[in-house]
Amino acid sequence: MNTLRLYLNSLPPQAQSAYAARCQTTIGYLRKALSKGHSLGGALCRRLDEESGGRVRRGDLRPDIWPELAEPAPHAGEDRRSGQDRRDGERRESDAS
């Protein structure tokens, strides 16, 4: 969740609200979840990841759902997706069956 906090803090207030809206939530909800340490739903975590360009990683938000994606995250200002990722066509072993 610290990655989400750092990412939000790196954005100006209007961009924070716009990011939350693109994720189909509000900045108030995200801030409250951060302050209370609440777990975010899987679908929201996926949207947070996708809308941040990978700066907020779903595996870091919910390692219980995506343990294979939980790893040290880049700084909030860096994009971890410099090349092709699995969603762009690569297949995992578990996808082959």
ZATIBA-407794 format. One record per atom (N, C-alpha, C): residue in one letter; chain; residue number from 0; x, y, z; atom name. Coordinates in nm, 4 decimals. Layout:
<pts>
{rest = a&kette = A&nr = NUM&X = X&Y = Y&Z = Z&atom = CA}
...
</pts>
This chain:
<pts>
{rest = m&kette = A&nr = 0&X = 0.0821&Y = -0.1201&Z = 0.0000&atom = N}
{rest = m&kette = A&nr = 0&X = 0.0000&Y = 0.0000&Z = 0.0000&atom = CA}
{rest = m&kette = A&nr = 0&X = 0.0857&Y = 0.1254&Z = 0.0000&atom = C}
{rest = n&kette = A&nr = 1&X = 0.2113&Y = 0.1101&Z = 0.0447&atom = N}
{rest = n&kette = A&nr = 1&X = 0.2984&Y = 0.2266&Z = 0.0467&atom = CA}
{rest = n&kette = A&nr = 1&X = 0.3236&Y = 0.2787&Z = -0.0946&atom = C}
{rest = t&kette = A&nr = 2&X = 0.3275&Y = 0.1872&Z = -0.1923&atom = N}
{rest = t&kette = A&nr = 2&X = 0.3469&Y = 0.2291&Z = -0.3311&atom = CA}
{rest = t&kette = A&nr = 2&X = 0.2314&Y = 0.3182&Z = -0.3763&atom = C}
{rest = l&kette = A&nr = 3&X = 0.1095&Y = 0.2815&Z = -0.3382&atom = N}
{rest = l&kette = A&nr = 3&X = -0.0067&Y = 0.3635&Z = -0.3735&atom = CA}
{rest = l&kette = A&nr = 3&X = 0.0036&Y = 0.4998&Z = -0.3074&atom = C}
{rest = r&kette = A&nr = 4&X = 0.0403&Y = 0.5026&Z = -0.1807&atom = N}
{rest = r&kette = A&nr = 4&X = 0.0541&Y = 0.6304&Z = -0.1090&atom = CA}
{rest = r&kette = A&nr = 4&X = 0.1591&Y = 0.7190&Z = -0.1775&atom = C}
{rest = l&kette = A&nr = 5&X = 0.2735&Y = 0.6611&Z = -0.2105&atom = N}
{rest = l&kette = A&nr = 5&X = 0.3804&Y = 0.7381&Z = -0.2764&atom = CA}
{rest = l&kette = A&nr = 5&X = 0.3349&Y = 0.7894&Z = -0.4130&atom = C}
{rest = y&kette = A&nr = 6&X = 0.2655&Y = 0.7041&Z = -0.4872&atom = N}
{rest = y&kette = A&nr = 6&X = 0.2179&Y = 0.7455&Z = -0.6190&atom = CA}
{rest = y&kette = A&nr = 6&X = 0.1182&Y = 0.8607&Z = -0.6069&atom = C}
{rest = l&kette = A&nr = 7&X = 0.0216&Y = 0.8467&Z = -0.5177&atom = N}
{rest = l&kette = A&nr = 7&X = -0.0766&Y = 0.9543&Z = -0.5002&atom = CA}
{rest = l&kette = A&nr = 7&X = -0.0092&Y = 1.0839&Z = -0.4579&atom = C}
{rest = n&kette = A&nr = 8&X = 0.0859&Y = 1.0732&Z = -0.3666&atom = N}
{rest = n&kette = A&nr = 8&X = 0.1555&Y = 1.1938&Z = -0.3199&atom = CA}
{rest = n&kette = A&nr = 8&X = 0.2403&Y = 1.2588&Z = -0.4283&atom = C}
{rest = s&kette = A&nr = 9&X = 0.2758&Y = 1.1836&Z = -0.5315&atom = N}
{rest = s&kette = A&nr = 9&X = 0.3550&Y = 1.2400&Z = -0.6411&atom = CA}
{rest = s&kette = A&nr = 9&X = 0.2689&Y = 1.3184&Z = -0.7400&atom = C}
{rest = l&kette = A&nr = 10&X = 0.1360&Y = 1.3055&Z = -0.7275&atom = N}
{rest = l&kette = A&nr = 10&X = 0.0435&Y = 1.3722&Z = -0.8192&atom = CA}
{rest = l&kette = A&nr = 10&X = -0.0153&Y = 1.4978&Z = -0.7570&atom = C}
{rest = p&kette = A&nr = 11&X = -0.0398&Y = 1.6011&Z = -0.8380&atom = N}
{rest = p&kette = A&nr = 11&X = -0.1140&Y = 1.7174&Z = -0.7868&atom = CA}
{rest = p&kette = A&nr = 11&X = -0.2582&Y = 1.6754&Z = -0.7558&atom = C}
{rest = p&kette = A&nr = 12&X = -0.3281&Y = 1.7500&Z = -0.6710&atom = N}
{rest = p&kette = A&nr = 12&X = -0.4640&Y = 1.7115&Z = -0.6284&atom = CA}
{rest = p&kette = A&nr = 12&X = -0.5607&Y = 1.6788&Z = -0.7424&atom = C}
{rest = q&kette = A&nr = 13&X = -0.5616&Y = 1.7585&Z = -0.8470&atom = N}
{rest = q&kette = A&nr = 13&X = -0.6540&Y = 1.7306&Z = -0.9582&atom = CA}
{rest = q&kette = A&nr = 13&X = -0.6196&Y = 1.5996&Z = -1.0275&atom = C}
{rest = a&kette = A&nr = 14&X = -0.4913&Y = 1.5704&Z = -1.0416&atom = N}
{rest = a&kette = A&nr = 14&X = -0.4499&Y = 1.4449&Z = -1.1044&atom = CA}
{rest = a&kette = A&nr = 14&X = -0.4834&Y = 1.3261&Z = -1.0148&atom = C}
{rest = q&kette = A&nr = 15&X = -0.4764&Y = 1.3439&Z = -0.8833&atom = N}
{rest = q&kette = A&nr = 15&X = -0.5158&Y = 1.2373&Z = -0.7909&atom = CA}
{rest = q&kette = A&nr = 15&X = -0.6634&Y = 1.2028&Z = -0.8103&atom = C}
{rest = s&kette = A&nr = 16&X = -0.7462&Y = 1.3043&Z = -0.8173&atom = N}
{rest = s&kette = A&nr = 16&X = -0.8901&Y = 1.2829&Z = -0.8359&atom = CA}
{rest = s&kette = A&nr = 16&X = -0.9196&Y = 1.2180&Z = -0.9706&atom = C}
{rest = a&kette = A&nr = 17&X = -0.8494&Y = 1.2618&Z = -1.0743&atom = N}
{rest = a&kette = A&nr = 17&X = -0.8698&Y = 1.2053&Z = -1.2081&atom = CA}
{rest = a&kette = A&nr = 17&X = -0.8259&Y = 1.0590&Z = -1.2118&atom = C}
{rest = y&kette = A&nr = 18&X = -0.7138&Y = 1.0274&Z = -1.1478&atom = N}
{rest = y&kette = A&nr = 18&X = -0.6653&Y = 0.8892&Z = -1.1402&atom = CA}
{rest = y&kette = A&nr = 18&X = -0.7690&Y = 0.8019&Z = -1.0694&atom = C}
{rest = a&kette = A&nr = 19&X = -0.8179&Y = 0.8481&Z = -0.9552&atom = N}
{rest = a&kette = A&nr = 19&X = -0.9187&Y = 0.7728&Z = -0.8811&atom = CA}
{rest = a&kette = A&nr = 19&X = -1.0441&Y = 0.7519&Z = -0.9666&atom = C}
{rest = a&kette = A&nr = 20&X = -1.0877&Y = 0.8549&Z = -1.0365&atom = N}
{rest = a&kette = A&nr = 20&X = -1.2067&Y = 0.8433&Z = -1.1212&atom = CA}
{rest = a&kette = A&nr = 20&X = -1.1859&Y = 0.7410&Z = -1.2324&atom = C}
{rest = r&kette = A&nr = 21&X = -1.0671&Y = 0.7408&Z = -1.2946&atom = N}
{rest = r&kette = A&nr = 21&X = -1.0380&Y = 0.6409&Z = -1.3982&atom = CA}
{rest = r&kette = A&nr = 21&X = -1.0403&Y = 0.4998&Z = -1.3405&atom = C}
{rest = c&kette = A&nr = 22&X = -1.0135&Y = 0.4881&Z = -1.2123&atom = N}
{rest = c&kette = A&nr = 22&X = -1.0145&Y = 0.3582&Z = -1.1444&atom = CA}
{rest = c&kette = A&nr = 22&X = -1.1523&Y = 0.3259&Z = -1.0864&atom = C}
{rest = q&kette = A&nr = 23&X = -1.2502&Y = 0.4098&Z = -1.1157&atom = N}
{rest = q&kette = A&nr = 23&X = -1.3885&Y = 0.3936&Z = -1.0717&atom = CA}
{rest = q&kette = A&nr = 23&X = -1.4022&Y = 0.3977&Z = -0.9197&atom = C}
{rest = t&kette = A&nr = 24&X = -1.3284&Y = 0.4899&Z = -0.8575&atom = N}
{rest = t&kette = A&nr = 24&X = -1.3366&Y = 0.5121&Z = -0.7139&atom = CA}
{rest = t&kette = A&nr = 24&X = -1.3146&Y = 0.6609&Z = -0.6883&atom = C}
{rest = t&kette = A&nr = 25&X = -1.2948&Y = 0.6975&Z = -0.5629&atom = N}
{rest = t&kette = A&nr = 25&X = -1.2684&Y = 0.8375&Z = -0.5287&atom = CA}
{rest = t&kette = A&nr = 25&X = -1.1369&Y = 0.8472&Z = -0.4530&atom = C}
{rest = i&kette = A&nr = 26&X = -1.0778&Y = 0.9643&Z = -0.4565&atom = N}
{rest = i&kette = A&nr = 26&X = -0.9553&Y = 0.9860&Z = -0.3810&atom = CA}
{rest = i&kette = A&nr = 26&X = -0.9834&Y = 0.9729&Z = -0.2310&atom = C}
{rest = g&kette = A&nr = 27&X = -1.1020&Y = 1.0118&Z = -0.1885&atom = N}
{rest = g&kette = A&nr = 27&X = -1.1395&Y = 0.9976&Z = -0.0479&atom = CA}
{rest = g&kette = A&nr = 27&X = -1.1394&Y = 0.8524&Z = -0.0032&atom = C}
{rest = y&kette = A&nr = 28&X = -1.1941&Y = 0.7657&Z = -0.0876&atom = N}
{rest = y&kette = A&nr = 28&X = -1.1958&Y = 0.6228&Z = -0.0547&atom = CA}
{rest = y&kette = A&nr = 28&X = -1.0533&Y = 0.5683&Z = -0.0465&atom = C}
{rest = l&kette = A&nr = 29&X = -0.9705&Y = 0.6041&Z = -0.1429&atom = N}
{rest = l&kette = A&nr = 29&X = -0.8328&Y = 0.5547&Z = -0.1427&atom = CA}
{rest = l&kette = A&nr = 29&X = -0.7566&Y = 0.6044&Z = -0.0206&atom = C}
{rest = r&kette = A&nr = 30&X = -0.7716&Y = 0.7327&Z = 0.0120&atom = N}
{rest = r&kette = A&nr = 30&X = -0.7025&Y = 0.7883&Z = 0.1291&atom = CA}
{rest = r&kette = A&nr = 30&X = -0.7501&Y = 0.7218&Z = 0.2583&atom = C}
{rest = k&kette = A&nr = 31&X = -0.8805&Y = 0.6973&Z = 0.2686&atom = N}
{rest = k&kette = A&nr = 31&X = -0.9326&Y = 0.6318&Z = 0.3887&atom = CA}
{rest = k&kette = A&nr = 31&X = -0.8796&Y = 0.4888&Z = 0.3993&atom = C}
{rest = a&kette = A&nr = 32&X = -0.8790&Y = 0.4157&Z = 0.2889&atom = N}
{rest = a&kette = A&nr = 32&X = -0.8273&Y = 0.2787&Z = 0.2888&atom = CA}
{rest = a&kette = A&nr = 32&X = -0.6802&Y = 0.2776&Z = 0.3292&atom = C}
{rest = l&kette = A&nr = 33&X = -0.6038&Y = 0.3755&Z = 0.2796&atom = N}
{rest = l&kette = A&nr = 33&X = -0.4627&Y = 0.3849&Z = 0.3162&atom = CA}
{rest = l&kette = A&nr = 33&X = -0.4453&Y = 0.4134&Z = 0.4648&atom = C}
{rest = s&kette = A&nr = 34&X = -0.5238&Y = 0.5071&Z = 0.5167&atom = N}
{rest = s&kette = A&nr = 34&X = -0.5067&Y = 0.5462&Z = 0.6568&atom = CA}
{rest = s&kette = A&nr = 34&X = -0.5521&Y = 0.4366&Z = 0.7524&atom = C}
{rest = k&kette = A&nr = 35&X = -0.6525&Y = 0.3587&Z = 0.7133&atom = N}
{rest = k&kette = A&nr = 35&X = -0.7053&Y = 0.2530&Z = 0.7992&atom = CA}
{rest = k&kette = A&nr = 35&X = -0.6392&Y = 0.1174&Z = 0.7743&atom = C}
{rest = g&kette = A&nr = 36&X = -0.5575&Y = 0.1094&Z = 0.6686&atom = N}
{rest = g&kette = A&nr = 36&X = -0.4927&Y = -0.0171&Z = 0.6349&atom = CA}
{rest = g&kette = A&nr = 36&X = -0.5882&Y = -0.1210&Z = 0.5796&atom = C}
{rest = h&kette = A&nr = 37&X = -0.6979&Y = -0.0741&Z = 0.5163&atom = N}
{rest = h&kette = A&nr = 37&X = -0.7960&Y = -0.1654&Z = 0.4592&atom = CA}
{rest = h&kette = A&nr = 37&X = -0.7415&Y = -0.2314&Z = 0.3330&atom = C}
{rest = s&kette = A&nr = 38&X = -0.7840&Y = -0.3529&Z = 0.3107&atom = N}
{rest = s&kette = A&nr = 38&X = -0.7475&Y = -0.4261&Z = 0.1906&atom = CA}
{rest = s&kette = A&nr = 38&X = -0.8398&Y = -0.3822&Z = 0.0769&atom = C}
{rest = l&kette = A&nr = 39&X = -0.7840&Y = -0.3584&Z = -0.0390&atom = N}
{rest = l&kette = A&nr = 39&X = -0.8620&Y = -0.3173&Z = -0.1556&atom = CA}
{rest = l&kette = A&nr = 39&X = -0.9036&Y = -0.4402&Z = -0.2349&atom = C}
{rest = g&kette = A&nr = 40&X = -1.0173&Y = -0.4317&Z = -0.3004&atom = N}
{rest = g&kette = A&nr = 40&X = -1.0656&Y = -0.5428&Z = -0.3823&atom = CA}
{rest = g&kette = A&nr = 40&X = -0.9751&Y = -0.5694&Z = -0.5014&atom = C}
{rest = g&kette = A&nr = 41&X = -0.9782&Y = -0.6909&Z = -0.5483&atom = N}
{rest = g&kette = A&nr = 41&X = -0.8936&Y = -0.7315&Z = -0.6601&atom = CA}
{rest = g&kette = A&nr = 41&X = -0.9160&Y = -0.6515&Z = -0.7865&atom = C}
{rest = a&kette = A&nr = 42&X = -1.0422&Y = -0.6252&Z = -0.8200&atom = N}
{rest = a&kette = A&nr = 42&X = -1.0712&Y = -0.5491&Z = -0.9417&atom = CA}
{rest = a&kette = A&nr = 42&X = -1.0179&Y = -0.4064&Z = -0.9313&atom = C}
{rest = l&kette = A&nr = 43&X = -1.0320&Y = -0.3462&Z = -0.8140&atom = N}
{rest = l&kette = A&nr = 43&X = -0.9785&Y = -0.2112&Z = -0.7945&atom = CA}
{rest = l&kette = A&nr = 43&X = -0.8263&Y = -0.2129&Z = -0.8045&atom = C}
{rest = c&kette = A&nr = 44&X = -0.7625&Y = -0.3115&Z = -0.7461&atom = N}
{rest = c&kette = A&nr = 44&X = -0.6161&Y = -0.3219&Z = -0.7540&atom = CA}
{rest = c&kette = A&nr = 44&X = -0.5701&Y = -0.3329&Z = -0.8982&atom = C}
{rest = r&kette = A&nr = 45&X = -0.6439&Y = -0.4100&Z = -0.9787&atom = N}
{rest = r&kette = A&nr = 45&X = -0.6096&Y = -0.4241&Z = -1.1205&atom = CA}
{rest = r&kette = A&nr = 45&X = -0.6203&Y = -0.2895&Z = -1.1912&atom = C}
{rest = r&kette = A&nr = 46&X = -0.7290&Y = -0.2152&Z = -1.1634&atom = N}
{rest = r&kette = A&nr = 46&X = -0.7463&Y = -0.0838&Z = -1.2271&atom = CA}
{rest = r&kette = A&nr = 46&X = -0.6390&Y = 0.0147&Z = -1.1807&atom = C}
{rest = l&kette = A&nr = 47&X = -0.6054&Y = 0.0121&Z = -1.0518&atom = N}
{rest = l&kette = A&nr = 47&X = -0.5003&Y = 0.1008&Z = -1.0001&atom = CA}
{rest = l&kette = A&nr = 47&X = -0.3680&Y = 0.0733&Z = -1.0706&atom = C}
{rest = d&kette = A&nr = 48&X = -0.3371&Y = -0.0533&Z = -1.0917&atom = N}
{rest = d&kette = A&nr = 48&X = -0.2149&Y = -0.0938&Z = -1.1619&atom = CA}
{rest = d&kette = A&nr = 48&X = -0.2179&Y = -0.0435&Z = -1.3058&atom = C}
{rest = e&kette = A&nr = 49&X = -0.3244&Y = -0.0760&Z = -1.3759&atom = N}
{rest = e&kette = A&nr = 49&X = -0.3336&Y = -0.0402&Z = -1.5174&atom = CA}
{rest = e&kette = A&nr = 49&X = -0.3347&Y = 0.1109&Z = -1.5391&atom = C}
{rest = e&kette = A&nr = 50&X = -0.4106&Y = 0.1845&Z = -1.4608&atom = N}
{rest = e&kette = A&nr = 50&X = -0.4223&Y = 0.3292&Z = -1.4787&atom = CA}
{rest = e&kette = A&nr = 50&X = -0.2974&Y = 0.4051&Z = -1.4353&atom = C}
{rest = s&kette = A&nr = 51&X = -0.2138&Y = 0.3425&Z = -1.3543&atom = N}
{rest = s&kette = A&nr = 51&X = -0.0886&Y = 0.4074&Z = -1.3138&atom = CA}
{rest = s&kette = A&nr = 51&X = 0.0264&Y = 0.3686&Z = -1.4058&atom = C}
{rest = g&kette = A&nr = 52&X = -0.0015&Y = 0.2903&Z = -1.5072&atom = N}
{rest = g&kette = A&nr = 52&X = 0.1045&Y = 0.2448&Z = -1.5967&atom = CA}
{rest = g&kette = A&nr = 52&X = 0.2019&Y = 0.1517&Z = -1.5256&atom = C}
{rest = g&kette = A&nr = 53&X = 0.1532&Y = 0.0810&Z = -1.4242&atom = N}
{rest = g&kette = A&nr = 53&X = 0.2371&Y = -0.0137&Z = -1.3522&atom = CA}
{rest = g&kette = A&nr = 53&X = 0.3132&Y = 0.0452&Z = -1.2353&atom = C}
{rest = r&kette = A&nr = 54&X = 0.2953&Y = 0.1711&Z = -1.2088&atom = N}
{rest = r&kette = A&nr = 54&X = 0.3665&Y = 0.2331&Z = -1.0958&atom = CA}
{rest = r&kette = A&nr = 54&X = 0.3098&Y = 0.1870&Z = -0.9620&atom = C}
{rest = v&kette = A&nr = 55&X = 0.1792&Y = 0.1583&Z = -0.9603&atom = N}
{rest = v&kette = A&nr = 55&X = 0.1139&Y = 0.0984&Z = -0.8436&atom = CA}
{rest = v&kette = A&nr = 55&X = 0.0846&Y = -0.0458&Z = -0.8838&atom = C}
{rest = r&kette = A&nr = 56&X = 0.1563&Y = -0.1378&Z = -0.8255&atom = N}
{rest = r&kette = A&nr = 56&X = 0.1477&Y = -0.2766&Z = -0.8697&atom = CA}
{rest = r&kette = A&nr = 56&X = 0.0420&Y = -0.3548&Z = -0.7919&atom = C}
{rest = r&kette = A&nr = 57&X = -0.0423&Y = -0.4249&Z = -0.8673&atom = N}
{rest = r&kette = A&nr = 57&X = -0.1479&Y = -0.5037&Z = -0.8042&atom = CA}
{rest = r&kette = A&nr = 57&X = -0.0909&Y = -0.6104&Z = -0.7121&atom = C}
{rest = g&kette = A&nr = 58&X = 0.0235&Y = -0.6673&Z = -0.7463&atom = N}
{rest = g&kette = A&nr = 58&X = 0.0856&Y = -0.7691&Z = -0.6622&atom = CA}
{rest = g&kette = A&nr = 58&X = 0.1352&Y = -0.7137&Z = -0.5300&atom = C}
{rest = d&kette = A&nr = 59&X = 0.1684&Y = -0.5861&Z = -0.5270&atom = N}
{rest = d&kette = A&nr = 59&X = 0.2093&Y = -0.5231&Z = -0.4015&atom = CA}
{rest = d&kette = A&nr = 59&X = 0.0881&Y = -0.4867&Z = -0.3159&atom = C}
{rest = l&kette = A&nr = 60&X = -0.0223&Y = -0.4522&Z = -0.3823&atom = N}
{rest = l&kette = A&nr = 60&X = -0.1442&Y = -0.4179&Z = -0.3083&atom = CA}
{rest = l&kette = A&nr = 60&X = -0.2112&Y = -0.5429&Z = -0.2511&atom = C}
{rest = r&kette = A&nr = 61&X = -0.2109&Y = -0.6517&Z = -0.3279&atom = N}
{rest = r&kette = A&nr = 61&X = -0.2764&Y = -0.7753&Z = -0.2851&atom = CA}
{rest = r&kette = A&nr = 61&X = -0.1890&Y = -0.8957&Z = -0.3195&atom = C}
{rest = p&kette = A&nr = 62&X = -0.0797&Y = -0.9160&Z = -0.2462&atom = N}
{rest = p&kette = A&nr = 62&X = 0.0054&Y = -1.0324&Z = -0.2737&atom = CA}
{rest = p&kette = A&nr = 62&X = -0.0658&Y = -1.1650&Z = -0.2496&atom = C}
{rest = d&kette = A&nr = 63&X = -0.1780&Y = -1.1634&Z = -0.1756&atom = N}
{rest = d&kette = A&nr = 63&X = -0.2544&Y = -1.2857&Z = -0.1558&atom = CA}
{rest = d&kette = A&nr = 63&X = -0.3250&Y = -1.3291&Z = -0.2838&atom = C}
{rest = i&kette = A&nr = 64&X = -0.3526&Y = -1.2362&Z = -0.3736&atom = N}
{rest = i&kette = A&nr = 64&X = -0.4173&Y = -1.2675&Z = -0.5010&atom = CA}
{rest = i&kette = A&nr = 64&X = -0.3129&Y = -1.2892&Z = -0.6100&atom = C}
{rest = w&kette = A&nr = 65&X = -0.2103&Y = -1.2045&Z = -0.6140&atom = N}
{rest = w&kette = A&nr = 65&X = -0.1068&Y = -1.2104&Z = -0.7171&atom = CA}
{rest = w&kette = A&nr = 65&X = 0.0318&Y = -1.2266&Z = -0.6547&atom = C}
{rest = p&kette = A&nr = 66&X = 0.0603&Y = -1.3388&Z = -0.5897&atom = N}
{rest = p&kette = A&nr = 66&X = 0.1913&Y = -1.3540&Z = -0.5256&atom = CA}
{rest = p&kette = A&nr = 66&X = 0.3065&Y = -1.3505&Z = -0.6263&atom = C}
{rest = e&kette = A&nr = 67&X = 0.2802&Y = -1.3943&Z = -0.7489&atom = N}
{rest = e&kette = A&nr = 67&X = 0.3865&Y = -1.3950&Z = -0.8506&atom = CA}
{rest = e&kette = A&nr = 67&X = 0.4247&Y = -1.2545&Z = -0.8953&atom = C}
{rest = l&kette = A&nr = 68&X = 0.3392&Y = -1.1566&Z = -0.8662&atom = N}
{rest = l&kette = A&nr = 68&X = 0.3668&Y = -1.0187&Z = -0.9055&atom = CA}
{rest = l&kette = A&nr = 68&X = 0.4209&Y = -0.9340&Z = -0.7911&atom = C}
{rest = a&kette = A&nr = 69&X = 0.4229&Y = -0.9892&Z = -0.6716&atom = N}
{rest = a&kette = A&nr = 69&X = 0.4718&Y = -0.9143&Z = -0.5548&atom = CA}
{rest = a&kette = A&nr = 69&X = 0.6234&Y = -0.9173&Z = -0.5534&atom = C}
{rest = e&kette = A&nr = 70&X = 0.6824&Y = -0.8034&Z = -0.5743&atom = N}
{rest = e&kette = A&nr = 70&X = 0.8272&Y = -0.7878&Z = -0.5710&atom = CA}
{rest = e&kette = A&nr = 70&X = 0.8580&Y = -0.6426&Z = -0.5405&atom = C}
{rest = p&kette = A&nr = 71&X = 0.9823&Y = -0.6113&Z = -0.5122&atom = N}
{rest = p&kette = A&nr = 71&X = 1.0154&Y = -0.4712&Z = -0.4853&atom = CA}
{rest = p&kette = A&nr = 71&X = 0.9700&Y = -0.3824&Z = -0.6011&atom = C}
{rest = a&kette = A&nr = 72&X = 0.8993&Y = -0.2767&Z = -0.5670&atom = N}
{rest = a&kette = A&nr = 72&X = 0.8434&Y = -0.1871&Z = -0.6678&atom = CA}
{rest = a&kette = A&nr = 72&X = 0.9417&Y = -0.0768&Z = -0.7041&atom = C}
{rest = p&kette = A&nr = 73&X = 0.9320&Y = -0.0240&Z = -0.8280&atom = N}
{rest = p&kette = A&nr = 73&X = 1.0146&Y = 0.0905&Z = -0.8662&atom = CA}
{rest = p&kette = A&nr = 73&X = 0.9668&Y = 0.2150&Z = -0.7928&atom = C}
{rest = h&kette = A&nr = 74&X = 1.0427&Y = 0.3202&Z = -0.8034&atom = N}
{rest = h&kette = A&nr = 74&X = 1.0003&Y = 0.4471&Z = -0.7450&atom = CA}
{rest = h&kette = A&nr = 74&X = 0.8721&Y = 0.4925&Z = -0.8117&atom = C}
{rest = a&kette = A&nr = 75&X = 0.7939&Y = 0.5727&Z = -0.7413&atom = N}
{rest = a&kette = A&nr = 75&X = 0.6627&Y = 0.6140&Z = -0.7906&atom = CA}
{rest = a&kette = A&nr = 75&X = 0.6707&Y = 0.6835&Z = -0.9256&atom = C}
{rest = g&kette = A&nr = 76&X = 0.7801&Y = 0.7473&Z = -0.9584&atom = N}
{rest = g&kette = A&nr = 76&X = 0.7920&Y = 0.8196&Z = -1.0844&atom = CA}
{rest = g&kette = A&nr = 76&X = 0.8413&Y = 0.7354&Z = -1.2009&atom = C}
{rest = e&kette = A&nr = 77&X = 0.8712&Y = 0.6064&Z = -1.1787&atom = N}
{rest = e&kette = A&nr = 77&X = 0.9240&Y = 0.5216&Z = -1.2845&atom = CA}
{rest = e&kette = A&nr = 77&X = 0.8172&Y = 0.4277&Z = -1.3367&atom = C}
{rest = d&kette = A&nr = 78&X = 0.8251&Y = 0.3927&Z = -1.4636&atom = N}
{rest = d&kette = A&nr = 78&X = 0.7327&Y = 0.2974&Z = -1.5240&atom = CA}
{rest = d&kette = A&nr = 78&X = 0.8037&Y = 0.1641&Z = -1.5344&atom = C}
{rest = r&kette = A&nr = 79&X = 0.7484&Y = 0.0596&Z = -1.4723&atom = N}
{rest = r&kette = A&nr = 79&X = 0.8129&Y = -0.0713&Z = -1.4730&atom = CA}
{rest = r&kette = A&nr = 79&X = 0.7929&Y = -0.1459&Z = -1.6032&atom = C}
{rest = r&kette = A&nr = 80&X = 0.7045&Y = -0.0982&Z = -1.6884&atom = N}
{rest = r&kette = A&nr = 80&X = 0.6742&Y = -0.1695&Z = -1.8120&atom = CA}
{rest = r&kette = A&nr = 80&X = 0.7475&Y = -0.1064&Z = -1.9292&atom = C}
{rest = s&kette = A&nr = 81&X = 0.8754&Y = -0.1298&Z = -1.9363&atom = N}
{rest = s&kette = A&nr = 81&X = 0.9522&Y = -0.0732&Z = -2.0463&atom = CA}
{rest = s&kette = A&nr = 81&X = 0.9448&Y = -0.1613&Z = -2.1702&atom = C}
{rest = g&kette = A&nr = 82&X = 0.9087&Y = -0.2857&Z = -2.1535&atom = N}
{rest = g&kette = A&nr = 82&X = 0.8987&Y = -0.3774&Z = -2.2660&atom = CA}
{rest = g&kette = A&nr = 82&X = 0.7647&Y = -0.4471&Z = -2.2656&atom = C}
{rest = q&kette = A&nr = 83&X = 0.7571&Y = -0.5550&Z = -2.3410&atom = N}
{rest = q&kette = A&nr = 83&X = 0.6330&Y = -0.6304&Z = -2.3506&atom = CA}
{rest = q&kette = A&nr = 83&X = 0.6093&Y = -0.7070&Z = -2.2212&atom = C}
{rest = d&kette = A&nr = 84&X = 0.4872&Y = -0.7072&Z = -2.1733&atom = N}
{rest = d&kette = A&nr = 84&X = 0.4541&Y = -0.7870&Z = -2.0559&atom = CA}
{rest = d&kette = A&nr = 84&X = 0.3577&Y = -0.8977&Z = -2.0962&atom = C}
{rest = r&kette = A&nr = 85&X = 0.3224&Y = -0.9817&Z = -1.9992&atom = N}
{rest = r&kette = A&nr = 85&X = 0.2388&Y = -1.0976&Z = -2.0287&atom = CA}
{rest = r&kette = A&nr = 85&X = 0.1063&Y = -1.0589&Z = -2.0909&atom = C}
{rest = r&kette = A&nr = 86&X = 0.0492&Y = -0.9457&Z = -2.0520&atom = N}
{rest = r&kette = A&nr = 86&X = -0.0794&Y = -0.9076&Z = -2.1077&atom = CA}
{rest = r&kette = A&nr = 86&X = -0.0687&Y = -0.8744&Z = -2.2557&atom = C}
{rest = d&kette = A&nr = 87&X = 0.0531&Y = -0.8491&Z = -2.3046&atom = N}
{rest = d&kette = A&nr = 87&X = 0.0712&Y = -0.8154&Z = -2.4458&atom = CA}
{rest = d&kette = A&nr = 87&X = 0.1000&Y = -0.9383&Z = -2.5304&atom = C}
{rest = g&kette = A&nr = 88&X = 0.0845&Y = -1.0578&Z = -2.4749&atom = N}
{rest = g&kette = A&nr = 88&X = 0.0996&Y = -1.1746&Z = -2.5586&atom = CA}
{rest = g&kette = A&nr = 88&X = 0.1824&Y = -1.2863&Z = -2.5003&atom = C}
{rest = e&kette = A&nr = 89&X = 0.2695&Y = -1.2590&Z = -2.4060&atom = N}
{rest = e&kette = A&nr = 89&X = 0.3462&Y = -1.3671&Z = -2.3464&atom = CA}
{rest = e&kette = A&nr = 89&X = 0.2529&Y = -1.4542&Z = -2.2657&atom = C}
{rest = r&kette = A&nr = 90&X = 0.2837&Y = -1.5847&Z = -2.2591&atom = N}
{rest = r&kette = A&nr = 90&X = 0.1989&Y = -1.6766&Z = -2.1862&atom = CA}
{rest = r&kette = A&nr = 90&X = 0.2763&Y = -1.7388&Z = -2.0719&atom = C}
{rest = r&kette = A&nr = 91&X = 0.2090&Y = -1.7524&Z = -1.9590&atom = N}
{rest = r&kette = A&nr = 91&X = 0.2660&Y = -1.8227&Z = -1.8461&atom = CA}
{rest = r&kette = A&nr = 91&X = 0.2432&Y = -1.9709&Z = -1.8666&atom = C}
{rest = e&kette = A&nr = 92&X = 0.3183&Y = -2.0534&Z = -1.7966&atom = N}
{rest = e&kette = A&nr = 92&X = 0.2996&Y = -2.1969&Z = -1.8040&atom = CA}
{rest = e&kette = A&nr = 92&X = 0.1570&Y = -2.2354&Z = -1.7689&atom = C}
{rest = s&kette = A&nr = 93&X = 0.1002&Y = -2.1712&Z = -1.6678&atom = N}
{rest = s&kette = A&nr = 93&X = -0.0353&Y = -2.2039&Z = -1.6240&atom = CA}
{rest = s&kette = A&nr = 93&X = -0.1392&Y = -2.1647&Z = -1.7291&atom = C}
{rest = d&kette = A&nr = 94&X = -0.1037&Y = -2.0722&Z = -1.8232&atom = N}
{rest = d&kette = A&nr = 94&X = -0.1971&Y = -2.0308&Z = -1.9275&atom = CA}
{rest = d&kette = A&nr = 94&X = -0.2048&Y = -2.1339&Z = -2.0394&atom = C}
{rest = a&kette = A&nr = 95&X = -0.1059&Y = -2.2214&Z = -2.0483&atom = N}
{rest = a&kette = A&nr = 95&X = -0.0964&Y = -2.3144&Z = -2.1605&atom = CA}
{rest = a&kette = A&nr = 95&X = -0.2000&Y = -2.4257&Z = -2.1541&atom = C}
{rest = s&kette = A&nr = 96&X = -0.2557&Y = -2.4527&Z = -2.0378&atom = N}
{rest = s&kette = A&nr = 96&X = -0.3503&Y = -2.5644&Z = -2.0268&atom = CA}
{rest = s&kette = A&nr = 96&X = -0.4903&Y = -2.5253&Z = -2.0606&atom = C}
</pts>
